[in-house]
Amino acid sequence: MKKILLSVAGYDPTTGAGASLDCKVFQSLGYQGMGILTSLTVQNTLGVKKIHCPPARFIWDQYRILRDDVEFSGIKVGMMGCKKNINSVLRILDDNPNTPRIIDPIFKSSAGDWLLEKESIPIFTNKIYGKASLITPNLEEAELISGMKIGSVPEMKRAAQEIFEQTKTPCLIKGGHLRHQNLDILYDGEKFYSYKNRKLKKKVHGTGCFLSSALLCYMVSGLALDKASSLAIQTTHEAMKNAIKAGRGQKIFSL
C-alpha cells in the first residue's frame, strides 16, 4: 500500500499551485496524495481575483473524517487563506507529532495580493513554534517573518537564524528572486547549507508549492533534511524546464 501524504492548502482552479498541485507532485514521486482545502480562489494564470475561506470548523471536519479512515505519513501546509483558519490547521499539525511536517508560509500571491492578512503574520509565527519539521519561505515571506530586509546571502543567513529562533523550526529560504544569483539557504538550527541553481528565464506559477511538496516526499523516504532539500530543489528546477503555457499569464507545471 502506498504511503499517504496530506496537503492542507488552498484550491487553485488552474491546478498550478495549492492542494491540487501538491497532490500531483506527491503522486509523481510515488505517494498517494490527499488534500484538505483551507480556501477557494477565483483566479487564472494572470492572478488571483477573489478568495473565499470556509468556516474554520470545516477544515477540522475535513481532516477528522479522513484521519478516521487513513494514516498520514507526512503533512504539507500551504496557504492558510485567513487568520481564522490558523488554529484549525495547527490542530492538524499537533495531531501528527511524529510525522514530517512542512509549512510553506504563503502570504501573498505572485501578483501581490494578500493571501493571509498582514496583521496575522506575527500570530501565525508565534503559533507554529515547534510544530513543524521545516518552514520554506521565499525572500519576501522571510522578510515578513524575520522583520529583516534581505538582499544578500549573509542577510539570508541572518534571517534564517532569526526565523529558527522565532519558530524553533529549521528554515529553508528560497532565494530565486536574488538579483544576481539563484541560491537557497537552509539553516537546521546548527549548520547552514547552500544550494545554487542556474536562473531560468521563465516565470512559472507554483514553484514554492512544488518544492515544498517534493521536499516532503524525500523526507518521508528517509533522507536527511539537507539531502532532501538538495534533491527537491533539483527536481523543481527540472520540472520548471517543462512548464507549459496554458493561458496568458505565468506558465504552470505539467505533470
C-alpha positions in Angstrom: 0.0 0.0 0.0 1.3 3.5 -0.9 2.1 5.9 1.9 -0.4 8.8 2.0 0.7 12.4 2.2 -1.7 15.2 3.1 -1.8 18.7 1.7 -3.5 21.4 3.7 -3.8 24.3 1.3 -5.9 26.4 -0.9 -7.6 25.4 -4.2 -6.2 27.0 -7.4 -8.6 26.2 -10.3 -5.6 26.3 -12.7 -4.1 23.4 -10.7 -0.8 25.4 -11.0 -0.5 25.7 -7.2 -2.1 24.7 -3.9 -3.5 21.4 -2.9 -4.1 20.1 -6.4 -0.5 20.7 -7.4 0.7 19.2 -4.2 -1.2 16.0 -4.8 0.2 15.8 -8.3 3.7 16.1 -7.0 3.1 13.5 -4.3 1.8 11.1 -6.9 4.6 11.8 -9.4 7.1 10.8 -6.7 5.4 7.6 -5.7 3.0 8.6 -2.9 -0.8 8.9 -2.6 -1.9 12.5 -2.2 -4.9 13.7 -0.3 -6.0 17.3 0.3 -7.8 19.5 2.8 -8.9 22.9 1.5 -8.3 26.0 3.5 -9.7 28.4 0.9 -11.1 28.6 -2.6 -9.8 31.1 -5.1 -11.2 32.9 -8.1 -8.1 33.0 -10.3 -6.5 32.2 -13.6 -2.9 32.3 -14.9 -2.9 36.0 -14.7 -3.6 36.2 -11.0 -6.0 35.9 -8.0 -9.2 37.8 -8.2 -11.1 36.7 -5.0 -10.6 34.4 -2.0 -13.2 32.6 0.0 -12.5 30.9 3.3 -14.9 28.3 4.6 -15.7 28.1 8.3 -12.6 27.1 10.3 -14.5 24.2 11.8 -15.0 22.8 8.2 -11.2 22.4 7.9 -11.1 20.3 11.0 -14.1 18.3 9.9 -12.4 17.5 6.6 -9.3 16.3 8.4 -11.2 14.4 11.1 -13.1 12.3 8.7 -10.0 11.5 6.6 -8.0 10.6 9.8 -10.7 8.2 10.9 -10.1 6.3 7.7 -6.4 6.6 6.7 -3.0 7.2 8.2 -0.8 10.1 7.0 3.0 9.7 6.6 3.6 13.4 6.1 1.8 16.7 6.0 2.4 19.9 4.0 0.7 23.1 5.0 0.4 25.9 2.3 -2.0 28.8 2.1 -4.0 29.5 5.2 -6.3 31.9 3.5 -7.3 33.8 6.6 -6.4 34.1 10.3 -9.5 32.2 11.5 -8.0 29.1 9.9 -4.7 29.1 11.8 -5.9 27.3 14.9 -7.6 24.5 12.9 -4.5 24.0 10.8 -2.3 23.9 13.9 -4.6 21.2 15.4 -3.8 19.1 12.4 -0.1 19.5 13.0 -0.5 18.8 16.7 -2.4 15.6 15.8 0.6 14.3 13.9 3.7 14.9 16.1 5.8 12.1 14.8 5.5 12.6 11.0 7.4 15.0 8.8 5.5 18.3 8.6 6.4 21.2 6.2 5.0 24.7 6.4 5.2 26.8 3.2 4.1 30.2 4.5 2.2 31.6 1.6 1.3 35.2 2.5 1.0 36.9 -0.9 0.3 35.9 -4.5 2.9 36.5 -7.2 0.8 39.4 -8.3 1.0 41.0 -4.8 -2.5 40.0 -3.4 -2.5 39.2 0.3 -3.4 35.5 0.9 -3.2 35.9 4.7 -4.0 39.2 6.5 -0.7 41.0 7.0 -1.6 41.7 10.7 -2.0 37.9 11.2 1.6 37.1 10.3 3.0 37.6 13.9 0.1 35.4 15.2 1.0 32.8 12.7 4.7 32.9 13.6 4.1 32.6 17.3 1.6 29.7 17.0 3.7 27.5 14.7 6.5 27.4 17.4 8.0 23.9 17.4 5.1 22.4 15.4 6.9 21.6 12.1 9.9 19.9 10.6 10.7 22.7 8.2 9.5 26.1 7.1 10.1 27.2 3.5 9.6 31.0 3.0 10.7 32.9 -0.1 12.6 36.1 0.3 9.6 38.3 0.9 8.0 35.8 3.3 11.3 35.6 5.2 11.4 39.4 5.5 7.8 39.4 6.8 8.6 36.7 9.4 12.0 37.9 10.5 11.4 41.7 10.2 14.7 42.0 8.3 15.4 43.3 4.8 17.0 40.6 2.7 19.1 41.3 -0.4 22.2 39.2 0.0 23.4 35.8 1.1 24.6 37.0 4.5 21.3 38.6 5.1 19.5 35.4 4.1 21.6 33.5 6.7 20.8 36.0 9.4 17.1 35.9 8.6 17.1 32.1 8.6 18.6 32.1 12.1 16.1 34.6 13.3 13.2 32.6 11.9 14.6 29.5 13.6 14.7 31.4 16.9 11.1 32.6 16.5 9.7 29.3 15.4 12.1 26.6 16.7 11.8 25.2 13.1 14.6 24.6 10.6 14.3 27.1 7.8 14.9 26.9 4.0 14.8 30.4 2.5 14.2 30.3 -1.3 16.4 32.8 -3.0 15.1 32.6 -6.5 14.5 36.4 -6.5 18.0 37.4 -5.5 19.3 39.9 -8.0 22.4 38.2 -9.4 22.0 34.5 -8.5 19.6 31.7 -7.7 20.6 30.4 -4.2 18.6 28.7 -1.5 19.8 28.7 2.1 18.9 26.0 4.7 19.6 26.5 8.4 18.8 23.5 10.5 19.4 25.1 13.9 23.1 24.3 13.9 24.5 24.4 10.3 24.0 26.3 7.1 23.6 24.6 3.7 23.5 26.4 0.4 22.1 25.2 -2.9 22.8 27.0 -6.2 21.0 26.7 -9.4 21.2 28.4 -12.8 18.4 31.1 -13.2 15.8 30.2 -15.8 14.3 32.9 -18.0 10.7 31.9 -17.4 8.1 32.6 -14.8 6.4 29.5 -13.5 3.4 29.6 -11.2 3.6 27.4 -8.0 7.3 26.8 -7.7 7.1 27.1 -3.9 4.3 24.6 -3.7 6.2 22.2 -5.9 9.4 22.5 -3.9 7.8 22.0 -0.5 5.7 19.1 -1.7 8.7 17.4 -3.3 10.8 18.0 -0.2 8.1 16.3 1.9 8.3 13.2 -0.3 12.1 13.0 0.1 11.9 13.5 3.9 9.2 10.7 4.2 11.5 8.5 2.1 14.1 8.8 5.0 16.5 11.3 3.6 18.2 13.7 5.9 16.9 17.3 5.7 19.9 18.6 3.8 19.8 15.8 1.2 16.1 16.1 0.9 16.4 19.8 0.3 19.0 19.4 -2.4 17.1 16.7 -4.2 13.8 18.7 -4.0 15.5 21.8 -5.4 16.9 19.8 -8.3 13.6 18.2 -9.0 11.8 21.5 -9.0 14.4 23.1 -11.3 14.0 20.2 -13.8 10.2 20.4 -13.7 10.3 24.2 -14.4 12.0 23.4 -17.7 8.9 21.5 -18.8 6.3 24.0 -17.6 3.6 24.8 -20.2 1.8 27.9 -21.3 -1.8 27.3 -20.5 -3.2 30.9 -20.6 -2.0 34.5 -21.0 -0.2 34.6 -17.7 2.6 32.5 -16.0 3.4 29.1 -17.1 2.3 26.1 -15.0 3.8 22.7 -14.2 2.9 19.8 -16.4 2.9 16.5 -14.5 
